[in-house]
Amino acid sequence: ARSSCSWNGLDDKGVDGSQYRWLDVGFTRFDSDQALGSGAKRATAEYAKQVTKAKASEGAEKVAAEPAAGIGEEATVVTYGLSKTDEDFVYATVVARTGNVVVTLTYNGAGYAGAKTPSSASIVKGAQKATKEAVAAVDDTADAKV
């Protein structure tokens, strides 16, 4: 089962520029299947695929990946920069696994019209906080460990 949702916002400061943010989160749950293996085993394989996919984002610059401690059973944060629409965007993708569920969350931001580009640290902090909340919500459901 899969589900995802996205949000974006622009904080317009007029002549002082604008701050843009985008957040999307996806959930993939794997059921156990005699022919394919346990849900947790299948989720572990998907987790690895999603980390590899995040590292290979098209046009990404200065890609880095490191473990994200304290999020689910395993988690990795992938950071990178990307130039588009004549602006520099800062990205953080957190891929986490809890039981048989993989959570993939991407948070990015840019400064428009002279506003400062957000720091990688602030984007990572926001992405990790949101991923922790998403994983906690999964853990609170009865279906998470099916």
trRosetta pair geometry for C-beta under 8 A, 3 or more apart (Angstrom, degrees):
i j d omega theta_ij theta_ji phi_ij phi_ji
1 28 7.4 165 85 -153 47 46
1 29 4.6 -3 56 53 95 106
1 31 7.9 72 -8 -31 92 98
2 26 6.9 -7 -167 -174 95 100
2 27 6.8 164 -150 87 48 59
2 28 5.0 -7 -102 -104 86 76
2 29 7.7 -163 -72 21 41 68
3 26 7.1 171 91 -152 43 58
3 27 5.0 -2 58 54 88 102
4 24 6.4 25 178 176 108 100
4 25 6.5 -177 -147 94 69 46
4 26 3.8 -18 -98 -102 108 81
4 27 7.1 -178 -76 18 57 63
5 24 6.9 -172 95 -147 41 68
5 25 6.0 -4 56 56 82 86
6 22 7.1 -8 -171 -172 103 90
6 23 7.0 167 -152 91 57 49
6 24 3.9 -19 -101 -99 87 99
6 25 7.9 171 -82 18 48 56
7 22 7.4 170 90 -152 51 47
7 23 5.1 -3 58 59 93 94
7 24 7.5 171 21 -79 56 55
8 20 7.3 0 -175 -173 101 87
8 21 6.6 180 -149 94 60 53
8 22 4.4 -11 -103 -104 98 76
8 23 7.5 173 -80 21 52 60
9 20 7.4 175 92 -148 46 50
9 21 5.5 -1 56 56 86 93
10 18 5.4 10 -177 171 96 128
10 19 7.3 161 -156 82 49 46
10 20 5.1 -13 -105 -101 79 77
10 112 7.6 -12 -146 22 110 139
11 18 6.2 165 81 -161 52 71
11 19 4.4 0 51 55 108 96
11 20 7.9 -153 23 -68 69 34
12 18 4.7 -20 -109 -108 53 115
13 16 3.9 -63 129 75 119 103
13 17 5.6 11 60 69 112 49
13 18 5.9 -179 19 -87 76 50
13 19 7.4 53 -15 -6 112 85
13 115 6.6 114 38 -85 126 123
16 114 7.2 -123 -178 94 30 113
16 115 6.7 66 138 -86 67 89
17 111 5.8 21 158 177 138 94
17 112 5.9 164 -168 85 85 52
17 113 4.4 179 -120 86 65 80
17 114 4.2 -136 -68 74 116 73
17 115 2.7 -177 126 -42 134 83
17 116 7.7 128 89 0 157 48
18 111 7.4 153 79 -162 46 53
18 112 4.3 -14 61 60 96 108
18 113 5.7 57 9 33 88 112
18 115 5.6 -138 47 -7 26 145
19 109 6.7 -1 -177 -171 86 117
19 110 7.9 170 -153 86 49 41
19 111 6.1 -27 -102 -107 64 66
19 112 7.6 -161 -72 19 17 82
19 115 5.7 -128 -64 150 67 154
19 118 7.1 81 -148 -56 107 106
20 87 8.0 66 35 127 134 163
20 109 6.0 163 89 -152 60 65
20 110 5.0 -4 57 56 110 82
20 111 7.7 -174 19 -87 81 18
20 112 5.9 65 -20 -21 113 114
21 107 7.2 -11 -169 -170 97 86
21 108 7.3 165 -151 88 53 43
21 109 4.5 -17 -99 -96 70 101
21 118 7.9 49 -88 -24 93 154
22 106 7.6 -8 113 115 96 94
22 107 7.2 169 88 -150 55 42
22 108 5.2 -5 56 58 98 87
22 109 7.2 -180 18 -75 67 52
23 105 7.2 -6 -169 -172 88 93
23 106 7.2 173 -147 90 43 54
23 107 4.8 0 -105 -106 84 81
23 126 7.8 -107 -91 142 123 115
23 127 7.9 -174 -124 -101 98 70
23 130 6.4 -123 -157 -151 136 173
24 105 7.2 -178 92 -147 46 52
24 106 5.3 4 54 54 88 94
25 103 6.7 -14 -168 -169 98 93
25 104 7.2 159 -154 84 49 49
25 105 4.5 -5 -106 -105 84 87
25 106 8.0 -169 -75 24 45 58
25 130 7.0 -133 -72 147 128 116
25 131 7.8 177 -119 -96 113 64
25 134 5.6 -156 -161 -101 144 151
26 103 7.3 157 82 -156 51 46
26 104 4.7 -8 57 58 101 96
26 105 7.6 -169 24 -72 61 48
27 101 6.1 -16 -166 -168 94 110
27 102 7.4 153 -155 80 44 51
27 103 5.7 -13 -102 -103 72 71
27 134 7.4 -154 -76 177 105 115
27 138 6.9 174 -134 -87 127 120
28 43 7.5 165 101 -121 93 84
28 46 6.0 -118 97 159 139 155
28 101 6.9 156 80 -154 46 59
28 102 4.8 -7 57 55 99 98
28 104 7.7 26 0 -1 104 105
29 39 7.4 -7 173 -165 71 125
29 43 7.8 -23 -145 -89 36 118
29 100 6.0 58 -163 116 71 94
29 101 4.8 -21 -99 -99 75 86
29 143 7.1 16 -159 133 156 112
29 144 7.8 -114 -123 -123 118 46
29 146 7.8 49 172 47 119 114
30 39 4.3 159 103 -153 82 74
30 40 7.7 -172 77 -44 116 18
30 42 3.9 -160 176 91 154 121
30 43 4.7 -156 25 -56 127 81
30 46 6.8 176 -46 -3 133 139
30 100 4.8 -126 63 -179 79 97
30 101 7.6 -171 15 -79 72 38
30 102 7.8 46 -15 -6 106 96
31 39 5.3 -53 -155 -87 12 114
31 100 7.2 77 -86 161 24 149
31 146 6.1 -36 -120 115 76 115
32 37 7.3 -94 -145 125 70 39
32 38 4.7 -25 -114 -137 102 50
32 39 4.6 -74 -53 -26 65 83
32 42 8.0 179 -104 4 43 121
32 100 7.5 -90 -48 -107 73 148
32 146 7.3 -140 1 133 93 71
33 36 4.0 33 76 36 118 104
33 37 6.9 18 62 42 75 36
33 42 7.6 53 24 -47 101 146
36 42 6.0 34 140 -82 112 126
37 41 4.2 -81 147 82 127 136
37 42 5.6 156 80 -50 103 86
38 41 4.4 96 57 5 85 102
38 42 6.9 -155 92 -3 45 86
38 100 7.5 -118 148 -95 80 112
39 42 5.8 -58 -147 40 31 109
39 43 6.1 32 154 -21 67 108
39 99 7.2 12 109 151 113 84
39 100 3.0 3 136 -126 114 139
39 146 6.3 71 -13 92 165 70
40 43 5.6 -54 -144 38 31 113
40 44 6.4 38 153 -26 64 101
40 99 5.8 -85 -94 -175 96 47
40 100 5.0 -82 -66 -77 53 73
41 44 5.7 -49 -152 28 31 114
41 45 6.9 30 150 -16 62 102
42 45 5.8 -52 -155 34 35 111
42 46 6.5 33 149 -16 66 106
42 100 7.1 33 60 -148 94 90
43 46 5.5 -55 -146 40 36 112
43 47 6.2 48 151 -29 67 101
43 97 5.3 136 144 -147 109 115
43 99 7.0 58 44 113 166 45
43 100 4.8 178 -29 -154 137 41
43 101 6.2 -7 -128 9 143 11
43 102 5.3 -179 -159 -42 88 91
44 47 5.5 -45 -149 27 31 119
44 48 6.9 31 153 -17 61 101
44 74 7.8 61 -124 37 82 140
44 97 6.3 85 -93 -170 53 169
45 48 6.0 -54 -157 33 33 110
45 49 6.6 33 148 -18 65 106
46 49 5.4 -53 -149 37 37 114
46 50 6.2 36 154 -20 69 105
46 97 7.9 135 76 -97 89 116
46 102 4.8 -123 107 -23 116 155
47 50 6.0 -58 -149 36 27 109
47 51 6.6 28 154 -19 63 105
47 74 6.5 78 168 86 156 116
47 95 6.0 140 -157 149 71 113
47 96 7.7 -49 -129 145 112 12
47 97 4.3 -47 -82 -51 140 127
47 102 5.1 -160 -76 -114 72 117
48 51 5.9 -53 -149 33 32 111
48 52 6.5 31 153 -17 64 107
49 52 5.8 -58 -152 38 31 111
49 53 6.2 33 151 -21 66 108
50 53 5.4 -50 -143 36 34 115
50 54 6.4 37 155 -22 65 103
50 95 4.5 159 111 -129 116 138
50 102 6.1 154 -4 168 150 136
50 104 5.1 -126 -168 -88 140 127
51 54 5.8 -53 -150 34 30 111
51 55 6.6 29 153 -18 63 106
51 65 6.8 88 -173 -151 102 145
51 76 4.8 42 -118 61 122 147
51 78 6.8 154 -153 -46 67 125
51 95 5.0 -134 -71 52 73 151
52 55 5.8 -58 -152 36 31 111
52 56 6.4 13 156 -8 65 115
53 56 6.0 -72 -148 45 29 103
53 57 7.8 66 151 -64 60 67
54 57 6.3 -8 -168 -40 39 103
54 65 7.6 116 98 -98 112 117
54 76 7.9 166 60 103 143 111
54 78 4.1 142 130 44 121 155
54 93 4.1 -151 -142 90 130 146
54 95 6.2 -146 -14 -33 144 120
54 104 7.5 -163 -63 -151 119 111
54 106 7.8 -172 -122 -88 108 105
55 63 5.7 100 -155 171 68 137
55 65 5.8 -42 -88 -46 110 134
55 78 5.5 -124 -72 -135 65 139
56 60 7.7 160 164 26 16 132
57 60 4.1 84 78 -42 97 128
57 63 7.5 163 38 -101 95 122
57 78 8.0 144 -12 131 118 132
57 80 6.2 178 54 60 128 154
57 82 7.2 -73 126 -75 125 131
57 91 7.3 -75 80 101 172 164
57 93 7.7 155 -49 -15 135 143
59 82 5.4 75 113 -140 104 98
59 83 7.5 -119 167 47 116 66
59 84 7.5 73 130 -61 155 101
60 63 5.1 62 131 -70 124 107
60 80 3.9 -1 -165 162 111 153
60 81 7.2 123 -162 63 62 41
60 82 5.7 -47 -103 -77 54 96
60 91 7.3 -79 -121 47 105 140
61 80 6.3 135 59 -175 40 91
61 81 4.6 -39 69 71 97 94
61 82 6.8 160 15 -82 85 42
61 83 7.5 26 1 -10 133 90
62 79 7.7 -36 118 116 91 88
62 80 6.0 155 79 -139 66 62
62 81 5.3 36 44 14 112 104
63 78 6.8 -10 -165 -174 90 97
63 79 7.4 160 -149 85 42 49
63 80 4.4 -8 -96 -91 66 115
64 78 7.2 167 86 -153 44 52
64 79 5.1 -9 59 57 93 94
64 80 7.2 167 18 -71 63 66
65 76 5.6 12 -174 175 104 115
65 77 7.0 172 -146 87 57 45
65 78 4.6 -16 -98 -101 91 77
65 79 7.7 177 -79 18 43 65
66 76 7.0 166 86 -153 24 74
66 77 6.1 -15 62 58 74 88
67 74 7.8 -77 -139 -162 99 74
67 75 6.9 95 -168 81 64 62
67 76 6.0 -56 -107 -101 41 65
67 77 7.9 42 135 15 13 79
68 71 4.9 -8 117 27 109 129
68 75 3.9 -65 66 114 104 110
68 76 6.0 161 -1 -120 94 8
68 77 4.4 98 -67 -28 116 97
68 94 5.7 15 -26 -139 170 106
68 96 7.1 -75 73 -83 127 99
68 128 5.9 -163 -159 -116 125 106
68 131 7.4 23 134 87 155 149
69 75 7.7 -153 -51 60 11 106
70 132 7.2 -7 125 -105 94 118
71 75 3.8 2 83 -9 110 165
71 94 6.8 -44 135 177 168 129
71 96 4.8 -91 137 -111 108 136
71 128 6.6 -122 -60 -155 139 82
71 131 5.5 22 -152 117 141 114
71 132 5.4 -102 -109 -85 92 73
71 135 5.8 145 -171 1 77 158
72 75 5.2 116 47 -51 105 106
72 96 4.0 136 10 174 141 107
72 97 5.5 152 148 74 140 35
72 98 3.9 -115 -135 -62 99 88
72 103 7.1 -177 -56 28 145 115
72 135 4.6 -120 -62 -141 92 144
73 97 5.5 -54 58 98 98 85
73 98 5.6 140 -5 -111 90 47
73 99 7.1 134 -17 -34 132 39
74 96 7.1 171 91 -150 47 56
74 97 5.1 8 55 45 88 104
75 94 6.1 6 -176 -177 112 96
75 95 6.7 172 -149 89 62 48
75 96 3.8 -9 -102 -103 103 85
75 97 7.3 -166 -72 19 61 60
75 131 6.9 123 -147 141 140 141
75 135 7.9 -69 -76 -64 132 152
76 94 7.3 172 86 -149 42 54
76 95 5.3 -2 55 55 89 95
76 96 8.0 -175 23 -75 52 53
77 92 5.9 -14 -170 -168 104 100
77 93 7.2 155 -156 80 53 44
77 94 5.0 -21 -101 -98 77 80
77 124 6.0 69 174 -144 147 101
77 127 6.8 122 -134 102 111 128
77 128 6.5 -35 -84 -75 136 99
78 91 8.0 -14 109 120 81 102
78 92 7.3 150 77 -157 48 48
78 93 4.6 -13 59 60 100 97
78 94 7.8 -176 20 -78 68 33
78 95 7.4 30 -4 -3 108 102
79 90 7.7 -11 -165 -176 97 83
79 91 6.6 159 -153 90 50 65
79 92 5.2 -15 -99 -101 81 74
79 93 7.9 -173 -75 23 36 65
79 120 5.6 66 -170 -163 140 118
79 123 7.6 122 -129 91 104 117
79 124 6.2 -35 -84 -78 125 110
80 91 5.2 -11 63 61 75 112
81 88 6.2 -15 -169 -171 114 96
81 89 6.8 148 -161 80 59 56
81 90 6.0 -29 -105 -103 75 57
81 91 7.1 174 -95 17 23 87
81 120 8.0 -74 -66 -83 90 111
82 88 7.8 145 77 -159 37 52
82 89 4.8 -23 67 64 87 108
82 91 6.1 38 2 -17 112 124
82 108 7.7 -22 39 -147 118 145
83 86 7.7 5 179 -130 94 16
83 87 7.1 178 -150 86 63 33
83 88 5.5 -31 -98 -100 78 62
83 89 7.2 174 -92 16 25 80
84 87 6.8 -23 74 56 52 76
84 89 6.3 -7 31 -6 95 125
87 110 4.4 78 142 178 129 141
87 111 7.2 -169 -157 68 117 49
87 112 6.1 -46 -97 -94 146 70
87 117 7.7 158 178 -95 88 101
88 110 6.4 161 81 -130 43 100
88 117 5.0 -26 84 -101 107 147
89 108 5.2 26 175 172 112 121
89 109 6.9 162 -150 82 74 24
89 110 4.5 -56 -95 -65 68 110
89 117 7.9 -151 -101 -145 17 109
90 108 6.3 173 84 -151 46 73
90 109 5.9 -16 55 59 92 76
90 110 7.2 156 11 -79 71 59
90 117 6.2 119 -25 167 112 103
90 118 5.5 -125 42 76 134 87
90 119 7.3 141 -150 137 176 14
90 120 5.3 -141 -162 -89 128 63
90 123 4.8 -168 118 -17 112 157
91 106 6.6 -19 -162 -165 101 98
91 107 7.5 149 -154 82 53 46
91 108 4.3 -21 -99 -96 70 109
91 123 7.0 -150 -159 155 6 147
92 106 7.3 165 87 -149 46 52
92 107 5.3 -10 61 60 93 91
92 108 7.3 170 21 -79 59 61
92 120 7.3 124 -63 -166 106 73
92 123 4.7 160 -8 131 116 97
92 124 4.6 169 -106 -92 152 57
92 126 7.6 136 52 66 137 82
92 127 3.9 -143 103 -2 121 157
92 128 7.7 -60 148 -32 142 75
93 104 6.8 -3 -174 -172 102 85
93 105 7.0 165 -154 86 55 46
93 106 4.5 -17 -101 -98 85 82
93 107 7.9 171 -83 21 41 59
93 127 7.3 -114 -95 -162 11 147
94 103 7.7 -3 109 110 92 96
94 104 7.6 172 87 -150 50 41
94 105 5.0 -6 56 60 93 98
94 127 5.0 155 -17 149 114 106
94 128 6.0 141 -81 -90 152 55
94 130 8.0 154 38 73 135 87
94 131 4.2 -76 98 -57 143 158
95 102 6.8 -9 -170 -173 89 100
95 103 7.4 163 -154 86 41 55
95 104 5.2 -4 -108 -107 78 79
96 102 7.3 158 84 -156 44 53
96 103 4.7 -9 61 58 96 101
96 104 8.0 -177 25 -76 63 38
96 105 7.8 4 9 9 104 104
96 131 5.5 132 -11 175 136 119
96 134 7.8 139 53 84 133 108
96 135 5.4 -63 119 -76 146 128
97 101 7.0 159 -152 85 57 49
97 102 5.3 -25 -98 -101 80 70
97 103 7.6 -177 -81 19 30 73
98 101 5.5 -13 66 63 79 98
98 103 7.3 19 10 -6 100 111
98 135 5.1 128 -29 -156 140 98
98 138 5.5 134 70 96 132 130
98 139 5.8 -78 162 -67 149 92
98 144 6.6 -25 117 -174 105 123
99 138 7.7 -160 39 141 112 115
99 139 7.8 143 -5 -101 120 70
99 144 5.1 106 50 153 152 86
99 145 4.8 -106 -139 -97 147 64
100 144 7.1 160 44 173 83 50
100 145 6.9 126 7 -131 102 28
100 146 6.5 -85 44 62 148 68
101 138 5.0 -149 87 -165 159 144
101 144 5.9 -62 -9 -144 130 80
103 131 6.1 143 117 -150 127 85
103 134 5.0 145 -156 119 146 125
103 135 5.7 -125 13 -73 153 77
103 138 6.7 -133 -56 -25 122 145
105 127 5.9 159 114 -162 109 84
105 130 5.7 -177 180 104 152 110
105 131 4.6 -153 32 -82 144 91
105 134 6.2 169 -62 12 133 155
106 127 7.4 -24 -151 -125 21 121
107 123 5.8 177 109 -171 103 82
107 126 5.3 -155 155 104 161 107
107 127 4.0 -152 26 -81 125 90
107 130 6.5 129 -60 31 133 143
108 123 6.6 24 -121 -150 36 134
109 117 7.8 140 111 -167 86 62
109 118 4.3 27 94 16 130 139
109 123 5.7 -153 22 -95 107 110
110 117 6.1 -33 -145 -124 55 81
110 118 7.4 -96 -80 9 15 92
111 114 7.5 -79 146 100 109 26
111 115 3.4 -141 -166 101 100 83
111 116 4.8 171 -71 82 164 23
111 117 4.7 -114 12 -71 106 39
111 118 6.8 153 -43 -28 91 62
112 115 5.8 21 51 31 43 112
118 122 5.2 -108 178 75 104 124
118 123 5.6 113 115 -51 124 98
119 122 4.6 93 61 4 89 99
119 123 7.1 -158 93 -2 48 85
120 123 5.8 -60 -150 40 34 110
120 124 6.0 35 154 -20 70 108
121 124 5.8 -54 -144 38 28 111
121 125 6.2 33 156 -23 64 106
122 125 5.6 -49 -145 33 31 115
122 126 6.5 31 156 -16 63 105
123 126 5.9 -56 -151 38 30 110
123 127 6.2 29 153 -18 65 109
124 127 5.7 -58 -145 39 30 111
124 128 6.1 27 159 -17 67 108
125 128 6.1 -58 -146 38 25 107
125 129 6.3 26 156 -19 62 109
126 129 5.8 -55 -146 36 29 111
126 130 6.3 24 159 -14 65 109
127 130 6.0 -59 -147 40 28 107
127 131 6.2 26 156 -19 65 110
128 131 5.7 -55 -143 38 31 111
128 132 6.3 36 156 -23 65 103
129 132 5.9 -52 -152 31 29 112
129 133 6.7 25 152 -15 62 106
130 133 5.7 -56 -153 37 34 112
130 134 6.3 34 150 -20 67 106
131 134 5.5 -52 -145 37 35 112
131 135 6.2 34 156 -17 68 105
132 135 5.9 -56 -146 39 28 109
132 136 6.2 32 153 -22 63 108
133 136 5.6 -52 -146 35 30 114
133 137 6.5 34 153 -22 63 103
134 137 5.7 -53 -153 32 32 113
134 138 6.7 32 149 -18 63 102
135 138 5.6 -51 -152 34 36 113
135 139 6.3 36 151 -19 67 106
136 139 5.6 -54 -146 38 32 113
136 140 6.4 36 152 -25 64 106
137 140 5.7 -55 -150 32 31 114
137 141 7.2 33 151 -26 61 100
138 141 6.0 -57 -161 22 36 110
138 144 5.0 115 159 -109 78 122
139 144 5.8 165 -109 156 30 178
140 144 7.9 98 46 -24 30 139
141 144 5.0 121 72 -35 88 96
143 146 5.2 -20 -165 -25 65 121
